[in-house]
Amino acid sequence: MSNQEVTLALINQKLDTLNEKVCENQKQIEELKEQVNLGRGALTGLRVVFWLGSVIGSLYIIWKMIK
């Protein structure tokens, strides 16, 4: 094997390794995106709960003031 063939083989091996790493990173990025979206959903749920609690609390206070 010539020097050029050895060099090309090493470059090909490194490119294969890089391709594997990029695929792994893409999977991890997709997982992180899903986790972030779940977190946003949880925050939205908490906002709704707090909003409903404040509305119910306000109605309770108004009811007590009227009686």
DSSP file (Angstrom, degrees, kcal/mol; ACC not computed):
  #  RESIDUE AA STRUCTURE BP1 BP2  ACC     N-H-->O    O-->H-N    N-H-->O    O-->H-N    TCO  KAPPA ALPHA  PHI   PSI    X-CA   Y-CA   Z-CA
    1    1 A M              0   0    0      0, 0.0     2,-0.1     0, 0.0     0, 0.0   0.000 360.0 360.0 360.0 137.3    0.0    0.0    0.0
    2    2 A S     >  -     0   0    0      1,-0.1     4,-2.0     4,-0.0     5,-0.2  -0.331 360.0-106.5 -82.0 169.1    1.2    3.4   -0.9
    3    3 A N  H  > S+     0   0    0      1,-0.2     4,-2.3     2,-0.2     5,-0.2   0.868 120.5  54.2 -61.7 -38.1    1.4    6.3    1.5
    4    4 A Q  H  > S+     0   0    0      2,-0.2     4,-2.6     1,-0.2    -1,-0.2   0.894 107.3  49.8 -66.2 -40.1   -1.5    7.9   -0.2
    5    5 A E  H  > S+     0   0    0      2,-0.2     4,-2.3     1,-0.2    -1,-0.2   0.891 110.8  49.8 -66.0 -39.7   -3.7    4.8    0.2
    6    6 A V  H  X S+     0   0    0     -4,-2.0     4,-2.3     2,-0.2    -2,-0.2   0.920 111.7  48.9 -64.0 -42.9   -2.8    4.7    3.9
    7    7 A T  H  X S+     0   0    0     -4,-2.3     4,-2.5     1,-0.2    -2,-0.2   0.920 111.6  48.7 -62.9 -44.7   -3.7    8.3    4.3
    8    8 A L  H  X S+     0   0    0     -4,-2.6     4,-2.5     1,-0.2    -1,-0.2   0.873 110.1  52.1 -64.1 -37.1   -7.0    7.9    2.5
    9    9 A A  H  X S+     0   0    0     -4,-2.3     4,-2.2     2,-0.2    -1,-0.2   0.909 110.9  47.3 -65.1 -42.1   -7.8    4.9    4.7
   10   10 A L  H  X S+     0   0    0     -4,-2.3     4,-2.4     2,-0.2    -2,-0.2   0.904 112.6  49.1 -65.2 -41.3   -7.1    6.9    7.9
   11   11 A I  H  X S+     0   0    0     -4,-2.5     4,-2.4     2,-0.2    -2,-0.2   0.915 111.2  50.2 -63.9 -42.3   -9.2    9.8    6.6
   12   12 A N  H  X S+     0   0    0     -4,-2.5     4,-2.2     1,-0.2    -2,-0.2   0.902 110.3  50.0 -62.8 -40.8  -12.0    7.4    5.8
   13   13 A Q  H  X S+     0   0    0     -4,-2.2     4,-2.0     1,-0.2    -1,-0.2   0.910 111.5  48.0 -63.8 -42.7  -11.9    5.9    9.2
   14   14 A K  H  X S+     0   0    0     -4,-2.4     4,-2.5     1,-0.2    -2,-0.2   0.881 110.2  52.1 -67.2 -37.1  -12.0    9.3   10.9
   15   15 A L  H  X S+     0   0    0     -4,-2.4     4,-2.5     2,-0.2    -1,-0.2   0.893 108.5  51.1 -65.2 -39.2  -14.9   10.3    8.7
   16   16 A D  H  X S+     0   0    0     -4,-2.2     4,-2.1     2,-0.2    -2,-0.2   0.915 110.8  48.6 -62.3 -42.1  -16.8    7.2    9.7
   17   17 A T  H  X S+     0   0    0     -4,-2.0     4,-2.2     2,-0.2    -2,-0.2   0.918 111.7  49.1 -63.7 -43.9  -16.1    8.0   13.4
   18   18 A L  H  X S+     0   0    0     -4,-2.5     4,-2.5     1,-0.2    -2,-0.2   0.900 109.0  53.2 -62.7 -40.5  -17.3   11.5   13.0
   19   19 A N  H  X S+     0   0    0     -4,-2.5     4,-2.2     1,-0.2    -1,-0.2   0.906 108.6  49.6 -62.4 -41.7  -20.4   10.4   11.2
   20   20 A E  H  X S+     0   0    0     -4,-2.1     4,-2.2     1,-0.2    -1,-0.2   0.915 111.5  49.0 -62.2 -43.3  -21.2    8.0   14.1
   21   21 A K  H  X S+     0   0    0     -4,-2.2     4,-2.5     1,-0.2    -2,-0.2   0.895 109.7  51.4 -64.8 -39.9  -20.7   10.9   16.6
   22   22 A V  H  X S+     0   0    0     -4,-2.5     4,-2.4     2,-0.2    -1,-0.2   0.909 109.4  50.4 -64.5 -41.7  -22.9   13.2   14.6
   23   23 A C  H  X S+     0   0    0     -4,-2.2     4,-1.9     2,-0.2    -2,-0.2   0.906 111.0  49.1 -62.5 -41.8  -25.7   10.6   14.5
   24   24 A E  H  X S+     0   0    0     -4,-2.2     4,-2.2     1,-0.2    -2,-0.2   0.912 110.9  50.1 -62.3 -43.1  -25.4   10.2   18.3
   25   25 A N  H  X S+     0   0    0     -4,-2.5     4,-2.5     1,-0.2    -2,-0.2   0.888 107.5  53.8 -64.6 -38.9  -25.6   13.9   18.8
   26   26 A Q  H  X S+     0   0    0     -4,-2.4     4,-2.2     2,-0.2    -1,-0.2   0.913 109.0  48.9 -61.9 -41.7  -28.7   14.2   16.6
   27   27 A K  H  X S+     0   0    0     -4,-1.9     4,-2.1     1,-0.2    -2,-0.2   0.917 112.0  48.5 -63.1 -42.9  -30.4   11.6   18.7
   28   28 A Q  H  X S+     0   0    0     -4,-2.2     4,-2.4     1,-0.2    -2,-0.2   0.882 109.8  52.3 -65.9 -37.6  -29.5   13.4   21.9
   29   29 A I  H  X S+     0   0    0     -4,-2.5     4,-2.4     2,-0.2    -1,-0.2   0.913 109.0  49.9 -64.4 -42.8  -30.7   16.7   20.5
   30   30 A E  H  X S+     0   0    0     -4,-2.2     4,-2.1     2,-0.2    -2,-0.2   0.902 110.6  50.0 -62.4 -40.8  -34.0   15.2   19.7
   31   31 A E  H  X S+     0   0    0     -4,-2.1     4,-2.2     1,-0.2    -2,-0.2   0.908 110.8  49.6 -63.5 -41.8  -34.3   13.8   23.2
   32   32 A L  H  X S+     0   0    0     -4,-2.4     4,-2.6     2,-0.2    -2,-0.2   0.893 108.1  53.4 -64.7 -39.5  -33.5   17.2   24.7
   33   33 A K  H  X S+     0   0    0     -4,-2.4     4,-2.4     1,-0.2    -1,-0.2   0.913 109.3  49.0 -60.9 -42.3  -36.1   18.9   22.5
   34   34 A E  H  X S+     0   0    0     -4,-2.1     4,-2.2     2,-0.2    -1,-0.2   0.906 111.3  49.6 -63.6 -41.3  -38.7   16.4   23.7
   35   35 A Q  H  X S+     0   0    0     -4,-2.2     4,-2.1     2,-0.2    -2,-0.2   0.897 111.0  49.3 -64.8 -40.0  -37.7   17.1   27.3
   36   36 A V  H  X S+     0   0    0     -4,-2.6     4,-2.3     2,-0.2    -2,-0.2   0.914 110.6  50.4 -66.0 -42.1  -37.9   20.8   26.8
   37   37 A N  H  X S+     0   0    0     -4,-2.4     4,-2.1     1,-0.2    -2,-0.2   0.888 109.9  50.3 -64.3 -38.0  -41.3   20.5   25.2
   38   38 A L  H  X S+     0   0    0     -4,-2.2     4,-2.1     2,-0.2    -1,-0.2   0.901 109.7  51.6 -64.1 -39.9  -42.5   18.4   28.1
   39   39 A G  H  X S+     0   0    0     -4,-2.1     4,-2.1     1,-0.2    -2,-0.2   0.889 108.6  50.6 -63.5 -39.7  -41.2   21.1   30.5
   40   40 A R  H  X S+     0   0    0     -4,-2.3     4,-2.2     1,-0.2    -1,-0.2   0.900 109.3  51.5 -65.4 -39.3  -43.1   23.8   28.7
   41   41 A G  H  X S+     0   0    0     -4,-2.1     4,-2.2     1,-0.2    -2,-0.2   0.894 108.8  50.6 -63.0 -39.8  -46.2   21.8   28.9
   42   42 A A  H  X S+     0   0    0     -4,-2.1     4,-2.2     2,-0.2    -1,-0.2   0.898 109.6  50.6 -65.7 -40.0  -45.8   21.3   32.6
   43   43 A L  H  X S+     0   0    0     -4,-2.1     4,-2.3     2,-0.2    -2,-0.2   0.892 108.9  51.5 -65.2 -38.7  -45.3   25.1   33.0
   44   44 A T  H  X S+     0   0    0     -4,-2.2     4,-2.1     1,-0.2    -1,-0.2   0.912 109.1  50.9 -63.9 -41.1  -48.4   25.8   31.1
   45   45 A G  H  X S+     0   0    0     -4,-2.2     4,-2.2     1,-0.2    -2,-0.2   0.899 109.7  49.8 -61.9 -40.9  -50.3   23.4   33.3
   46   46 A L  H  X S+     0   0    0     -4,-2.2     4,-2.7     2,-0.2     5,-0.2   0.890 108.4  53.1 -65.1 -38.9  -49.0   25.1   36.4
   47   47 A R  H  X S+     0   0    0     -4,-2.3     4,-2.6     1,-0.2    -1,-0.2   0.914 109.2  49.1 -62.5 -41.7  -50.0   28.5   35.0
   48   48 A V  H  X S+     0   0    0     -4,-2.1     4,-2.9     2,-0.2     5,-0.2   0.921 110.9  49.8 -63.7 -43.5  -53.6   27.3   34.4
   49   49 A V  H  X S+     0   0    0     -4,-2.2     4,-2.5     1,-0.2    -2,-0.2   0.927 113.2  45.6 -62.2 -45.1  -53.7   25.9   38.0
   50   50 A F  H  X S+     0   0    0     -4,-2.7     4,-2.4     2,-0.2    -1,-0.2   0.900 113.2  50.7 -64.3 -40.1  -52.5   29.2   39.5
   51   51 A W  H  X S+     0   0    0     -4,-2.6     4,-2.3    -5,-0.2    -2,-0.2   0.943 112.3  45.8 -63.4 -47.7  -54.9   31.1   37.3
   52   52 A L  H  X S+     0   0    0     -4,-2.9     4,-2.9     1,-0.2     5,-0.2   0.904 112.0  52.6 -62.3 -40.7  -57.9   29.0   38.3
   53   53 A G  H  X S+     0   0    0     -4,-2.5     4,-2.6    -5,-0.2    -1,-0.2   0.898 110.1  47.6 -61.3 -41.1  -56.9   29.2   41.9
   54   54 A S  H  X S+     0   0    0     -4,-2.4     4,-2.4     2,-0.2    -1,-0.2   0.882 112.8  48.7 -70.0 -36.5  -56.7   33.0   41.8
   55   55 A V  H  X S+     0   0    0     -4,-2.3     4,-2.6     2,-0.2    -2,-0.2   0.942 114.2  45.4 -66.7 -46.3  -60.1   33.2   40.1
   56   56 A I  H  X S+     0   0    0     -4,-2.9     4,-2.4     1,-0.2    -2,-0.2   0.910 113.9  49.9 -63.3 -41.7  -61.7   30.8   42.6
   57   57 A G  H  X S+     0   0    0     -4,-2.6     4,-2.3    -5,-0.2    -1,-0.2   0.904 111.0  49.2 -62.5 -41.8  -60.0   32.7   45.5
   58   58 A S  H  X S+     0   0    0     -4,-2.4     4,-2.6     2,-0.2    -2,-0.2   0.915 111.3  49.1 -64.3 -43.0  -61.3   36.0   44.1
   59   59 A L  H  X S+     0   0    0     -4,-2.6     4,-2.6     1,-0.2    -2,-0.2   0.899 110.4  51.6 -63.4 -39.7  -64.8   34.7   43.7
   60   60 A Y  H  X S+     0   0    0     -4,-2.4     4,-2.3     2,-0.2    -2,-0.2   0.919 111.0  47.3 -62.2 -44.3  -64.7   33.4   47.3
   61   61 A I  H  X S+     0   0    0     -4,-2.3     4,-2.2     2,-0.2    -2,-0.2   0.922 112.8  48.5 -64.5 -44.1  -63.5   36.7   48.7
   62   62 A I  H  X S+     0   0    0     -4,-2.6     4,-2.0     1,-0.2    -2,-0.2   0.921 111.0  51.4 -62.8 -42.6  -66.2   38.6   46.7
   63   63 A W  H  X S+     0   0    0     -4,-2.6     4,-1.9     1,-0.2    -2,-0.2   0.903 110.5  48.5 -59.9 -42.4  -68.9   36.1   47.9
   64   64 A K  H  < S+     0   0    0     -4,-2.3    -1,-0.2     1,-0.2    -2,-0.2   0.862 110.5  51.3 -67.5 -35.0  -67.7   36.6   51.5
   65   65 A M  H  < S+     0   0    0     -4,-2.2    -1,-0.2     1,-0.2    -2,-0.2   0.849 109.5  50.2 -70.3 -33.1  -67.8   40.4   51.1
   66   66 A I  H  <        0   0    0     -4,-2.0    -2,-0.2     1,-0.2    -1,-0.2   0.896 360.0 360.0 -73.0 -40.0  -71.4   40.3   49.7
   67   67 A K     <        0   0    0     -4,-1.9    -1,-0.2    -5,-0.2    -2,-0.2   0.496 360.0 360.0 -69.1 360.0  -72.8   38.1   52.5
